[in-house]
Amino acid sequence: MSKKVQNLSLHPPVGRQPKLADQIYDDLLRDIVSQRLEDGQRLPGEISLCERFGVSRPVLREALARLKADGLLVAKQGAGNFISTPQEGELVRPAGRDRIAEILAGLDFRIGLEGEAAFRAAARRTADDLKAISSASIEFDRVSNANEIGINTDFRFHLSVAQASHNKHFVESLWSVHRTIGHEMTLLNLSARKSRTRVLEVQREHNDIIKAVAAGDGDAAREAMRAHISNSHNRIASLAAKRQDSRGDNGRK
């Protein structure tokens, strides 16, 4: 189970409480991304899950329907529901053009937003800020080195840099984008679980950002953050292009 990062709130500054079905979905998604529920594993029956979460069947079925829509749960007649995760380099089934375009647009916005937040963080960071950024990075590395996908670990790192800017508008804007594309990013990252090369690249990019912020080098911090998010943008665009090419090839067969 992932450890919590100290001195860093992961609660958005504004927003409504999620529905019960959303909470159940999030709990099951955490089990999938942490591999407590593995690919091909049969999900417990509805009665067992209703007892676990303390909800009615309609609420549970709403959560399960979302997992099925996301391509993470497959129903087999007479056998039950089974976990289905994408293989390395694959996109989850429902990631269509509109959805990918939304993710890429969000990352495009984050390049500018977080680049400037990092620039300000380099000038305004305190010792406590640097400790929070370092703690978030260590937690990301721990989860990544365990070959897991932390739903919040990467966001914790980015949020800690934004908070070090001591400008609430950077923090609130980052939360706004995260609420829009954070879920989709988690699903896409399922396909990168086995990509050790990419994990090492992200860790190096995080370290570049930390070093620049700690050194008070605003220009370097801005450039490192922009490069980091640009690389994520380009990786997802590449995955989407490969998927589109694959669809085209299948259509010509």
N, C-alpha and C positions, 0 to 999 in steps of 0.2 A: 504494500500500500504506500502511495506517495506521501512523503513528509510535507508538512506545511512550511512555507517560507515565512520567517518571522518579519514583523514590522512592515507588512505589505498587504493592504486590503485588496481583495479581489471582488468586492462588492461594488457594482456600478454606482455612480453618484445619484442617478435617478433611475426609475423603472418600476414596473409592477411585479408582483410576486408571480412566479410561473404557475401554470395549472398543474393539478396532480398528474395528469397524463404526461406533461412535459417533464416533470420531476422523475417519473418512472423511466421515461425514455432516456433521460440523462444518466440515471443510475445504470441502466443496462448498457448504454453506450460506453460508460467507463469500464464496465466489466469486459466489453469486447476489446477496447483499445489497450487495456492492461493485460489482455490475454487470459483473464480469469474465465472468460467464455471464449473458447478457441474455435477456429474454422472447422465446420462440420459437426460441432457438438450440439446435441439435442437440448433445447431450452426446457426447463422444468414446465410442468403442466399449468394450466390457468389457475386451478384451485391453489396450487402451491405458491404461485406468484402473487395471487390475490392476498393470501395469508401473509406473505413476506412484506408486501407493501401496504397492507391494510386498506385495500380499495375494492370497489365492485368490479365485476367483469367488464361492463361497458368502458370504464376508465382504463382498465388494463388493455383492452382490445384497441383502444385509441392509440396507446403507446406502441403496441405491437404493429399496428398498421403503419405507423411512421417508420419503424425499423424496416418493414417490408418495402415501403416506398423508397427507402434509401438503399435498398439492395443488400441489407445486412442480415436479413432474416428470410428464410425460404420455408414455405409450408409444404410438407409432403403428406399427401392424403393417407390418412390412417396411421401415420407415424408421428406427426407433431411438427413443431417448428425447429428449424436448424439454423445455426449461425453460418453466415456466408460472408467472408471478407475478401477484398480484392487481392490479387497477386501483385508482386512487385511490378511497378511501372504501369499498372492499370488504374483507370478511373472508376469510381463507383458508378453503378449502372445509371442512376438518374441524372448524372452530371451533364445536362444538355447544354446547348449553345448559350441560352439565356443565363443559365446558372453560372457557367464558366465566365461569361462576360461580366456578370456582377462581381465575381471574385476578383477578376483582373482589374476592374474599375476601382474596387476597394483598395487593392494593393497599390495601384497607380496613385491614388490619393495619399496613401500612407507614406509613399516615397518622399513627397514634399512635406507632409505633416511631421513625420518622425525625424526627418533630416534636420528640420529647424528645431524640434524639441531637443535633439541631441546637441545641437550647437549651443542652445541656451543652457542645457544641463552642464556642459563643460565649464561654463562661466559661473554657474550658481550652485553647483553641487556642494553638499556638506559631507562630513565624515559619515553621518548616518545614511545619507543617500548612497554613497559608495558601498557601504556595507550591504544595503538592500539590493543594489544592482549585482554585487558579487554573490550574495546568497541566492538570488534568482538564477544566475548563471550556473552556479554549482548544482542547484536542484535540476535544471534542464540537463546538465551533463550526466547526473546520476541516473535520471530516467532514460535518457538516450542510450547510455552505455549498457543499461539493462535490456536494451532492445525493446523498450516499451514506447508508447506514445502518450505523453502527458497532455491531457486536454488543455490544461491551463499553463503548463510550465513555460512555453515559449512566450505566451502573452504576459506572464508575470515579468519576464525580463524586459519586454518592451514597455510595459506599464511602469516599471521601476525607473527607467530612463526618462519617460515623460514626466513622472512625478518629481524627478530631480531638476526639472526645468523651473519648478515653483511657479508654474502658470496653469491654473485650473482649466483653461480652455484647451490646452494640448491634451490634458488627461481626459476631459469630457469628450473631445472629438475622437480620441482613440477608442474610448468605450463605445461611441456611436457606431464606428466602423466595425468594431468587434461584434456588436449585436447583430449587424447586418450579414457579415461573412464568416464569423468565427465558427459556426456550426459546419458550414461547407468546407472550411479549411481543415477541420478535424477529420471529416470524411476523406478528403483528398490525401491527408497525411497517413491514412491507413495504408495507402499503396506504397508509402516510402519506408515502412517499418524495417525492411531488410536492406535498405540502401545505406550501408555503412559509410560509403564515400561521401554522400550528402550530409550525413550526421557530422562527420569530421569537418566538413566545409562550414557548416552552420556554427559549430563550436569555435572555429578559427575566426569567423566573422564576429561573433559575440565578443571574443577576446579583443579584437581590434577596436570595437566600440568602447569597451571598458577602459582600455589603455588610453584612448584619446580623451575620454571624459575625465578620467583620473588625472591626466596630465594637464587638463585645462585647455586643450587644443580644440577649439570650436570647429575650425575648418576640417580638421581630420575626423572629428566625431561626426560631423554632418556627412562627409564623404563616405565614411565607413557604414553609417546607417543606411544611406541611400543605396549603396552597393549591395548591402545585405538584403534589403527588401526587393531590389531590382532582380536579384538572383532568384528569389522565390517566385516573383512574377514571371520570369523567363522560364523557370522550370515547369510551372503550371501551364503556361502557354504551349510549351513543347509537348507535354503530356496530352493536352487537348488536340494538338495538331496530329500527333501520332494516332490518337483514337479516331479522328476524322478520316485519316488516310486508311486505317484498318477497315472502317465502315465502307469506304469507297471501294477497296479491294474486294470485300465480301459481296458488295453489290454487283461487281463486274463478273463474279464467278457464276 
